[in-house]
Amino acid sequence: MKNVREAVEVHCSGKRPVAFRRVQRKTYMIERILRVWMVQTAWWADEVQHTYYEVVVKGGVYLLCCRNRAGNVWQLLGVQD
């Protein structure tokens, strides 16, 4: 998986991501979610919680998206063609 770090706009249905848009690029529709996992850090201070989604999008590109629940910030972290 190629490492990428860029902000993305994510559209959700409930709490599930269904599509995302890369900066100045097209919108990618999510076909399925392969894995979901959470990482929680700094429990003794201000907690930071990230939820990671490994997803398949139309066109067969695999992406790993990260959501920071505290700030509702989404990032694209990796791409696999």
TAFEN-V646821 format. One record per residue. RES is the residue in one small letter. PSI is psi in radians with two decimals (NA if undefined). OMEGA is omega in radians with two decimals (NA if undefined). D_CENTER is the distance of its C-alpha to the mean C-alpha in whole Angstrom. Layout:
res->(RES:RES)
psi->(PSI:PSI)
omega->(OMEGA:OMEGA)
d_center->(D_CENTER:D_CENTER)
//
This chain:
res->(m:k:n:v:r:e:a:v:e:v:h:c:s:g:k:r:p:v:a:f:r:r:v:q:r:k:t:y:m:i:e:r:i:l:r:v:w:m:v:q:t:a:w:w:a:d:e:v:q:h:t:y:y:e:v:v:v:k:g:g:v:y:l:l:c:c:r:n:r:a:g:n:v:w:q:l:l:g:v:q:d)
psi->(2.26:2.23:2.34:2.53:1.77:2.55:2.46:2.68:2.15:2.36:2.33:2.69:1.84:-2.14:0.00:2.29:2.37:-0.31:2.77:2.75:2.20:2.74:2.17:0.54:3.14:2.99:2.35:2.17:2.30:2.13:-0.74:2.76:2.11:-0.78:2.65:2.32:2.74:2.55:2.21:2.25:2.89:0.84:-0.40:-0.18:-2.45:2.02:2.47:2.17:2.23:2.44:2.17:2.43:2.14:2.06:2.75:2.29:2.84:2.36:-0.10:0.27:2.27:2.36:2.61:2.01:2.56:2.39:2.19:1.82:-0.57:-0.75:0.01:0.82:2.28:2.49:2.53:2.15:-0.39:2.69:2.36:2.11:NA)
omega->(3.11:3.12:3.12:3.01:3.08:3.09:3.09:3.04:-3.08:3.07:-3.08:2.94:-2.95:3.11:-3.11:3.04:3.14:3.12:3.04:-3.13:3.06:-3.12:3.10:3.10:-3.09:3.07:3.13:3.09:-3.12:3.12:3.11:3.09:-3.12:-3.12:3.02:3.04:-3.11:3.05:3.13:-3.09:3.05:-3.12:-3.11:3.14:3.05:-3.08:3.03:-3.14:3.10:3.01:-3.11:3.11:2.98:-2.97:3.01:3.12:3.09:-3.07:3.04:3.12:3.12:-3.09:3.06:-3.08:-3.14:3.11:3.04:-3.04:-3.11:-3.10:-3.09:-3.13:3.13:3.07:2.94:-3.06:-3.12:3.14:3.03:3.14:NA)
d_center->(14:15:13:11:11:10:9:8:9:8:11:11:14:15:12:10:8:10:10:8:11:11:14:17:16:16:14:12:12:11:14:13:10:12:11:10:11:12:13:16:18:21:22:26:25:22:19:16:13:10:8:6:5:7:8:11:12:15:17:16:13:11:8:5:2:4:6:9:11:14:14:11:9:6:6:6:7:9:11:14:16)
//
